[in-house]
């Protein structure tokens, strides 16, 4: 035990407790901001999705066209 006390007294502390608390506080604030932005974005997307769902189904020109066989070209050798 005596040897441990000698070595710990001679080694200076490179990082103090206040520095650790400061770094951890910055990291917590950073991830808290990311969490708040993610929840906000999720809320906005859900609101937009509800508005689109209320507007009804969308009709496009592609849905009304009949199927055209695209394999009749010269690349497929269907003479």
Biopython code that builds the backbone (N, CA, C, O; Angstrom):
import numpy as np
from Bio.PDB.StructureBuilder import StructureBuilder

atoms = [
    (1, "UNK", "N", (0.820, -1.192, 0.000)),
    (1, "UNK", "CA", (0.000, 0.000, 0.000)),
    (1, "UNK", "C", (0.862, 1.253, 0.000)),
    (1, "UNK", "O", (0.501, 2.270, -0.592)),
    (2, "UNK", "N", (1.967, 1.169, 0.649)),
    (2, "UNK", "CA", (2.872, 2.307, 0.728)),
    (2, "UNK", "C", (3.414, 2.662, -0.655)),
    (2, "UNK", "O", (3.563, 3.838, -0.984)),
    (3, "UNK", "N", (3.711, 1.627, -1.473)),
    (3, "UNK", "CA", (4.241, 1.874, -2.813)),
    (3, "UNK", "C", (3.201, 2.540, -3.713)),
    (3, "UNK", "O", (3.546, 3.374, -4.551)),
    (4, "UNK", "N", (1.949, 2.180, -3.546)),
    (4, "UNK", "CA", (0.885, 2.783, -4.353)),
    (4, "UNK", "C", (0.756, 4.266, -4.034)),
    (4, "UNK", "O", (0.575, 5.080, -4.939)),
    (5, "UNK", "N", (0.846, 4.621, -2.769)),
    (5, "UNK", "CA", (0.753, 6.031, -2.384)),
    (5, "UNK", "C", (1.929, 6.832, -2.914)),
    (5, "UNK", "O", (1.763, 7.997, -3.276)),
    (6, "UNK", "N", (3.105, 6.241, -2.968)),
    (6, "UNK", "CA", (4.276, 6.957, -3.497)),
    (6, "UNK", "C", (4.092, 7.233, -4.980)),
    (6, "UNK", "O", (4.361, 8.341, -5.446)),
    (7, "UNK", "N", (3.635, 6.232, -5.726)),
    (7, "UNK", "CA", (3.484, 6.406, -7.166)),
    (7, "UNK", "C", (2.337, 7.359, -7.509)),
    (7, "UNK", "O", (2.464, 8.152, -8.442)),
    (8, "UNK", "N", (1.255, 7.300, -6.797)),
    (8, "UNK", "CA", (0.133, 8.180, -7.113)),
    (8, "UNK", "C", (0.426, 9.623, -6.754)),
    (8, "UNK", "O", (-0.121, 10.531, -7.381)),
    (9, "UNK", "N", (1.256, 9.858, -5.785)),
    (9, "UNK", "CA", (1.607, 11.227, -5.434)),
    (9, "UNK", "C", (2.560, 11.848, -6.436)),
    (9, "UNK", "O", (2.559, 13.068, -6.601)),
    (10, "UNK", "N", (3.365, 11.054, -7.106)),
    (10, "UNK", "CA", (4.342, 11.592, -8.054)),
    (10, "UNK", "C", (3.774, 11.770, -9.458)),
    (10, "UNK", "O", (4.317, 12.540, -10.251)),
    (11, "UNK", "N", (2.693, 11.072, -9.774)),
    (11, "UNK", "CA", (2.091, 11.181, -11.104)),
    (11, "UNK", "C", (1.069, 12.317, -11.068)),
    (11, "UNK", "O", (0.091, 12.247, -10.323)),
    (12, "UNK", "N", (1.288, 13.359, -11.866)),
    (12, "UNK", "CA", (0.305, 14.455, -11.867)),
    (12, "UNK", "C", (-0.973, 14.012, -12.582)),
    (12, "UNK", "O", (-0.933, 13.207, -13.513)),
    (13, "UNK", "N", (-2.076, 14.539, -12.139)),
    (13, "UNK", "CA", (-3.353, 14.230, -12.785)),
    (13, "UNK", "C", (-3.430, 14.983, -14.105)),
    (13, "UNK", "O", (-3.290, 16.206, -14.146)),
    (14, "UNK", "N", (-3.653, 14.244, -15.177)),
    (14, "UNK", "CA", (-3.713, 14.866, -16.494)),
    (14, "UNK", "C", (-5.086, 15.457, -16.772)),
    (14, "UNK", "O", (-5.212, 16.451, -17.488)),
    (15, "UNK", "N", (-6.095, 14.849, -16.210)),
    (15, "UNK", "CA", (-7.465, 15.317, -16.425)),
    (15, "UNK", "C", (-8.115, 15.496, -15.058)),
    (15, "UNK", "O", (-8.150, 14.571, -14.246)),
    (16, "UNK", "N", (-8.613, 16.663, -14.826)),
    (16, "UNK", "CA", (-9.261, 16.902, -13.544)),
    (16, "UNK", "C", (-10.730, 16.498, -13.619)),
    (16, "UNK", "O", (-11.270, 16.270, -14.701)),
    (17, "UNK", "N", (-11.355, 16.415, -12.474)),
    (17, "UNK", "CA", (-12.755, 16.014, -12.414)),
    (17, "UNK", "C", (-13.653, 17.050, -13.071)),
    (17, "UNK", "O", (-14.655, 16.696, -13.693)),
    (18, "UNK", "N", (-13.312, 18.304, -12.941)),
    (18, "UNK", "CA", (-14.137, 19.351, -13.562)),
    (18, "UNK", "C", (-14.073, 19.291, -15.082)),
    (18, "UNK", "O", (-15.056, 19.581, -15.763)),
    (19, "UNK", "N", (-12.905, 18.911, -15.616)),
    (19, "UNK", "CA", (-12.800, 18.764, -17.069)),
    (19, "UNK", "C", (-13.643, 17.595, -17.566)),
    (19, "UNK", "O", (-14.267, 17.687, -18.623)),
    (20, "UNK", "N", (-13.668, 16.516, -16.828)),
    (20, "UNK", "CA", (-14.490, 15.362, -17.202)),
    (20, "UNK", "C", (-15.968, 15.748, -17.187)),
    (20, "UNK", "O", (-16.714, 15.407, -18.105)),
    (21, "UNK", "N", (-16.382, 16.457, -16.149)),
    (21, "UNK", "CA", (-17.781, 16.879, -16.043)),
    (21, "UNK", "C", (-18.132, 17.826, -17.176)),
    (21, "UNK", "O", (-19.229, 17.745, -17.727)),
    (22, "UNK", "N", (-17.222, 18.721, -17.534)),
    (22, "UNK", "CA", (-17.470, 19.660, -18.633)),
    (22, "UNK", "C", (-17.634, 18.925, -19.957)),
    (22, "UNK", "O", (-18.560, 19.218, -20.714)),
    (23, "UNK", "N", (-16.756, 17.982, -20.244)),
    (23, "UNK", "CA", (-16.835, 17.226, -21.503)),
    (23, "UNK", "C", (-18.108, 16.394, -21.541)),
    (23, "UNK", "O", (-18.783, 16.347, -22.569)),
    (24, "UNK", "N", (-18.443, 15.741, -20.443)),
    (24, "UNK", "CA", (-19.672, 14.948, -20.415)),
    (24, "UNK", "C", (-20.910, 15.825, -20.573)),
    (24, "UNK", "O", (-21.879, 15.420, -21.216)),
    (25, "UNK", "N", (-20.884, 17.005, -20.000)),
    (25, "UNK", "CA", (-22.017, 17.925, -20.152)),
    (25, "UNK", "C", (-22.187, 18.347, -21.605)),
    (25, "UNK", "O", (-23.307, 18.415, -22.110)),
    (26, "UNK", "N", (-21.090, 18.628, -22.268)),
    (26, "UNK", "CA", (-21.151, 19.018, -23.680)),
    (26, "UNK", "C", (-21.698, 17.868, -24.523)),
    (26, "UNK", "O", (-22.517, 18.090, -25.415)),
    (27, "UNK", "N", (-21.254, 16.646, -24.251)),
    (27, "UNK", "CA", (-21.727, 15.485, -25.004)),
    (27, "UNK", "C", (-23.220, 15.261, -24.769)),
    (27, "UNK", "O", (-23.959, 14.970, -25.710)),
    (28, "UNK", "N", (-23.666, 15.395, -23.521)),
    (28, "UNK", "CA", (-25.086, 15.215, -23.208)),
    (28, "UNK", "C", (-25.925, 16.271, -23.901)),
    (28, "UNK", "O", (-26.982, 15.955, -24.448)),
    (29, "UNK", "N", (-25.477, 17.520, -23.891)),
    (29, "UNK", "CA", (-26.224, 18.593, -24.554)),
    (29, "UNK", "C", (-26.282, 18.340, -26.060)),
    (29, "UNK", "O", (-27.326, 18.551, -26.678)),
    (30, "UNK", "N", (-25.183, 17.893, -26.653)),
    (30, "UNK", "CA", (-25.151, 17.614, -28.088)),
    (30, "UNK", "C", (-26.172, 16.544, -28.462)),
    (30, "UNK", "O", (-26.947, 16.724, -29.402)),
    (31, "UNK", "N", (-26.176, 15.428, -27.728)),
    (31, "UNK", "CA", (-27.114, 14.360, -28.053)),
    (31, "UNK", "C", (-28.554, 14.735, -27.703)),
    (31, "UNK", "O", (-29.490, 14.250, -28.338)),
    (32, "UNK", "N", (-28.735, 15.579, -26.718)),
    (32, "UNK", "CA", (-30.076, 16.063, -26.402)),
    (32, "UNK", "C", (-30.618, 16.921, -27.539)),
    (32, "UNK", "O", (-31.797, 16.829, -27.880)),
    (33, "UNK", "N", (-29.765, 17.751, -28.123)),
    (33, "UNK", "CA", (-30.180, 18.566, -29.275)),
    (33, "UNK", "C", (-30.531, 17.663, -30.450)),
    (33, "UNK", "O", (-31.533, 17.894, -31.127)),
    (34, "UNK", "N", (-29.712, 16.626, -30.703)),
    (34, "UNK", "CA", (-30.024, 15.691, -31.786)),
    (34, "UNK", "C", (-31.351, 14.972, -31.544)),
    (34, "UNK", "O", (-32.127, 14.774, -32.479)),
    (35, "UNK", "N", (-31.611, 14.585, -30.309)),
    (35, "UNK", "CA", (-32.861, 13.920, -29.979)),
    (35, "UNK", "C", (-34.047, 14.845, -30.193)),
    (35, "UNK", "O", (-35.064, 14.423, -30.743)),
    (36, "UNK", "N", (-33.936, 16.088, -29.774)),
    (36, "UNK", "CA", (-35.025, 17.051, -29.952)),
    (36, "UNK", "C", (-35.276, 17.303, -31.433)),
    (36, "UNK", "O", (-36.429, 17.365, -31.860)),
    (37, "UNK", "N", (-34.214, 17.448, -32.220)),
    (37, "UNK", "CA", (-34.392, 17.646, -33.664)),
    (37, "UNK", "C", (-35.032, 16.424, -34.319)),
    (37, "UNK", "O", (-35.858, 16.574, -35.218)),
    (38, "UNK", "N", (-34.668, 15.230, -33.887)),
    (38, "UNK", "CA", (-35.258, 14.017, -34.449)),
    (38, "UNK", "C", (-36.733, 13.895, -34.121)),
    (38, "UNK", "O", (-37.529, 13.524, -34.983)),
    (39, "UNK", "N", (-37.110, 14.201, -32.888)),
    (39, "UNK", "CA", (-38.526, 14.140, -32.497)),
    (39, "UNK", "C", (-39.310, 15.192, -33.258)),
    (39, "UNK", "O", (-40.429, 14.930, -33.699)),
    (40, "UNK", "N", (-38.746, 16.369, -33.416)),
    (40, "UNK", "CA", (-39.418, 17.447, -34.163)),
    (40, "UNK", "C", (-39.634, 17.037, -35.624)),
    (40, "UNK", "O", (-40.716, 17.232, -36.177)),
    (41, "UNK", "N", (-38.594, 16.467, -36.240)),
    (41, "UNK", "CA", (-38.703, 16.030, -37.630)),
    (41, "UNK", "C", (-39.745, 14.926, -37.773)),
    (41, "UNK", "O", (-40.508, 14.912, -38.739)),
    (42, "UNK", "N", (-39.779, 14.007, -36.822)),
    (42, "UNK", "CA", (-40.770, 12.938, -36.844)),
    (42, "UNK", "C", (-42.181, 13.506, -36.747)),
    (42, "UNK", "O", (-43.080, 13.059, -37.461)),
    (43, "UNK", "N", (-42.380, 14.480, -35.876)),
    (43, "UNK", "CA", (-43.693, 15.111, -35.728)),
    (43, "UNK", "C", (-44.108, 15.816, -37.019)),
    (43, "UNK", "O", (-45.262, 15.717, -37.436)),
    (44, "UNK", "N", (-43.182, 16.517, -37.644)),
    (44, "UNK", "CA", (-43.493, 17.220, -38.896)),
    (44, "UNK", "C", (-43.850, 16.222, -39.995)),
    (44, "UNK", "O", (-44.806, 16.444, -40.738)),
    (45, "UNK", "N", (-43.099, 15.127, -40.109)),
    (45, "UNK", "CA", (-43.389, 14.122, -41.132)),
    (45, "UNK", "C", (-44.723, 13.431, -40.885)),
    (45, "UNK", "O", (-45.446, 13.130, -41.834)),
    (46, "UNK", "N", (-45.059, 13.175, -39.626)),
    (46, "UNK", "CA", (-46.339, 12.552, -39.325)),
    (46, "UNK", "C", (-47.483, 13.484, -39.687)),
    (46, "UNK", "O", (-48.498, 13.048, -40.230)),
    (47, "UNK", "N", (-47.320, 14.768, -39.386)),
    (47, "UNK", "CA", (-48.351, 15.750, -39.727)),
    (47, "UNK", "C", (-48.540, 15.844, -41.244)),
    (47, "UNK", "O", (-49.668, 15.920, -41.730)),
    (48, "UNK", "N", (-47.432, 15.839, -41.984)),
    (48, "UNK", "CA", (-47.508, 15.885, -43.441)),
    (48, "UNK", "C", (-48.149, 14.613, -43.995)),
    (48, "UNK", "O", (-48.925, 14.677, -44.949)),
    (49, "UNK", "N", (-47.834, 13.477, -43.414)),
    (49, "UNK", "CA", (-48.414, 12.212, -43.847)),
    (49, "UNK", "C", (-49.926, 12.207, -43.620)),
    (49, "UNK", "O", (-50.678, 11.729, -44.469)),
    (50, "UNK", "N", (-50.373, 12.732, -42.486)),
    (50, "UNK", "CA", (-51.811, 12.807, -42.218)),
    (50, "UNK", "C", (-52.519, 13.710, -43.223)),
    (50, "UNK", "O", (-53.627, 13.405, -43.663)),
    (51, "UNK", "N", (-51.876, 14.825, -43.586)),
    (51, "UNK", "CA", (-52.472, 15.728, -44.577)),
    (51, "UNK", "C", (-52.572, 15.058, -45.939)),
    (51, "UNK", "O", (-53.570, 15.217, -46.642)),
    (52, "UNK", "N", (-51.540, 14.308, -46.311)),
    (52, "UNK", "CA", (-51.576, 13.614, -47.602)),
    (52, "UNK", "C", (-52.613, 12.496, -47.594)),
    (52, "UNK", "O", (-53.248, 12.238, -48.617)),
    (53, "UNK", "N", (-52.790, 11.843, -46.475)),
    (53, "UNK", "CA", (-53.780, 10.775, -46.384)),
    (53, "UNK", "C", (-55.192, 11.335, -46.502)),
    (53, "UNK", "O", (-56.071, 10.678, -47.062)),
    (54, "UNK", "N", (-55.420, 12.522, -45.991)),
    (54, "UNK", "CA", (-56.745, 13.137, -46.077)),
    (54, "UNK", "C", (-57.059, 13.638, -47.482)),
    (54, "UNK", "O", (-58.228, 13.745, -47.852)),
    (55, "UNK", "N", (-56.026, 13.946, -48.270)),
    (55, "UNK", "CA", (-56.263, 14.505, -49.601)),
    (55, "UNK", "C", (-56.806, 13.473, -50.579)),
    (55, "UNK", "O", (-57.352, 13.850, -51.616)),
    (56, "UNK", "N", (-56.676, 12.207, -50.291)),
    (56, "UNK", "CA", (-57.221, 11.170, -51.160)),
    (56, "UNK", "C", (-56.150, 10.562, -52.027)),
    (56, "UNK", "O", (-55.016, 11.040, -52.060)),
    (57, "UNK", "N", (-56.513, 9.501, -52.734)),
    (57, "UNK", "CA", (-55.522, 8.833, -53.585)),
    (57, "UNK", "C", (-55.175, 9.697, -54.793)),
    (57, "UNK", "O", (-56.013, 10.435, -55.312)),
    (58, "UNK", "N", (-53.956, 9.590, -55.216)),
    (58, "UNK", "CA", (-53.482, 10.351, -56.370)),
    (58, "UNK", "C", (-53.606, 9.497, -57.629)),
    (58, "UNK", "O", (-53.299, 8.305, -57.611)),
    (59, "UNK", "N", (-54.049, 10.100, -58.702)),
    (59, "UNK", "CA", (-54.138, 9.434, -59.992)),
    (59, "UNK", "C", (-53.001, 9.927, -60.872)),
    (59, "UNK", "O", (-52.796, 11.132, -61.016)),
    (60, "UNK", "N", (-52.289, 9.025, -61.439)),
    (60, "UNK", "CA", (-51.212, 9.414, -62.341)),
    (60, "UNK", "C", (-51.516, 8.899, -63.737)),
    (60, "UNK", "O", (-52.363, 8.026, -63.924)),
    (61, "UNK", "N", (-50.813, 9.451, -64.707)),
    (61, "UNK", "CA", (-51.011, 9.017, -66.092)),
    (61, "UNK", "C", (-50.511, 7.596, -66.301)),
    (61, "UNK", "O", (-51.027, 6.881, -67.160)),
    (62, "UNK", "N", (-49.523, 7.178, -65.536)),
    (62, "UNK", "CA", (-48.975, 5.827, -65.685)),
    (62, "UNK", "C", (-49.995, 4.763, -65.299)),
    (62, "UNK", "O", (-49.965, 3.661, -65.847)),
    (63, "UNK", "N", (-50.886, 5.064, -64.380)),
    (63, "UNK", "CA", (-51.890, 4.085, -63.961)),
    (63, "UNK", "C", (-52.938, 3.852, -65.045)),
    (63, "UNK", "O", (-53.519, 2.769, -65.113)),
    (64, "UNK", "N", (-53.186, 4.837, -65.883)),
    (64, "UNK", "CA", (-54.235, 4.745, -66.897)),
    (64, "UNK", "C", (-53.738, 4.166, -68.214)),
    (64, "UNK", "O", (-54.558, 3.816, -69.063)),
    (65, "UNK", "N", (-52.451, 4.053, -68.417)),
    (65, "UNK", "CA", (-51.911, 3.544, -69.676)),
    (65, "UNK", "C", (-51.994, 2.027, -69.712)),
    (65, "UNK", "O", (-51.910, 1.356, -68.684)),
    (66, "UNK", "N", (-52.163, 1.502, -70.923)),
    (66, "UNK", "CA", (-52.144, 0.053, -71.089)),
    (66, "UNK", "C", (-50.692, -0.416, -71.175)),
    (66, "UNK", "O", (-49.791, 0.354, -71.506)),
    (67, "UNK", "N", (-50.495, -1.665, -70.875)),
    (67, "UNK", "CA", (-49.147, -2.211, -70.875)),
    (67, "UNK", "C", (-48.624, -2.337, -72.293)),
    (67, "UNK", "O", (-49.311, -2.848, -73.177)),
    (68, "UNK", "N", (-47.407, -1.869, -72.501)),
    (68, "UNK", "CA", (-46.750, -1.997, -73.793)),
    (68, "UNK", "C", (-45.525, -2.883, -73.611)),
    (68, "UNK", "O", (-44.678, -2.616, -72.760)),
    (69, "UNK", "N", (-45.438, -3.926, -74.406)),
    (69, "UNK", "CA", (-44.323, -4.855, -74.279)),
    (69, "UNK", "C", (-43.057, -4.178, -74.785)),
    (69, "UNK", "O", (-42.960, -3.816, -75.958)),
    (70, "UNK", "N", (-42.102, -4.014, -73.902)),
    (70, "UNK", "CA", (-40.871, -3.305, -74.258)),
    (70, "UNK", "C", (-39.833, -4.236, -74.872)),
    (70, "UNK", "O", (-38.755, -3.780, -75.253)),
    (71, "UNK", "N", (-40.133, -5.538, -74.977)),
    (71, "UNK", "CA", (-39.151, -6.488, -75.491)),
    (71, "UNK", "C", (-39.196, -6.615, -77.010)),
    (71, "UNK", "O", (-38.488, -7.451, -77.572)),
    (72, "UNK", "N", (-39.994, -5.825, -77.672)),
    (72, "UNK", "CA", (-40.096, -5.931, -79.123)),
    (72, "UNK", "C", (-38.998, -5.198, -79.849)),
    (72, "UNK", "O", (-39.028, -5.133, -81.078)),
    (73, "UNK", "N", (-38.045, -4.652, -79.161)),
    (73, "UNK", "CA", (-36.980, -3.891, -79.797)),
    (73, "UNK", "C", (-35.929, -4.784, -80.430)),
    (73, "UNK", "O", (-35.978, -6.010, -80.321)),
    (74, "UNK", "N", (-34.989, -4.150, -81.085)),
    (74, "UNK", "CA", (-33.953, -4.892, -81.805)),
    (74, "UNK", "C", (-32.919, -5.523, -80.875)),
    (74, "UNK", "O", (-32.164, -6.393, -81.308)),
    (75, "UNK", "N", (-32.868, -5.116, -79.633)),
    (75, "UNK", "CA", (-31.867, -5.654, -78.713)),
    (75, "UNK", "C", (-32.201, -7.066, -78.262)),
    (75, "UNK", "O", (-31.307, -7.776, -77.800)),
    (76, "UNK", "N", (-33.459, -7.507, -78.377)),
    (76, "UNK", "CA", (-33.863, -8.800, -77.881)),
    (76, "UNK", "C", (-34.026, -9.835, -78.981)),
    (76, "UNK", "O", (-34.410, -10.968, -78.692)),
    (77, "UNK", "N", (-33.757, -9.497, -80.197)),
    (77, "UNK", "CA", (-33.841, -10.390, -81.349)),
    (77, "UNK", "C", (-35.198, -11.058, -81.448)),
    (77, "UNK", "O", (-35.259, -12.272, -81.645)),
    (78, "UNK", "N", (-36.281, -10.322, -81.321)),
    (78, "UNK", "CA", (-37.639, -10.836, -81.496)),
    (78, "UNK", "C", (-38.157, -10.375, -82.868)),
    (78, "UNK", "O", (-38.921, -9.415, -82.961)),
    (79, "UNK", "N", (-37.746, -11.047, -83.889)),
    (79, "UNK", "CA", (-38.141, -10.646, -85.234)),
    (79, "UNK", "C", (-39.445, -11.207, -85.587)),
    (79, "UNK", "O", (-39.940, -10.972, -86.689)),
]
sb = StructureBuilder()
sb.init_structure("model")
sb.init_model(0)
sb.init_chain("A")
sb.init_seg("    ")
for serial, (resi, resn, name, xyz) in enumerate(atoms, 1):
    if name == "N":
        sb.init_residue(resn, " ", resi, " ")
    sb.init_atom(name, np.array(xyz, "f"), 0.0, 1.0, " ", f" {name:<3s}", serial, name[0])
structure = sb.get_structure()
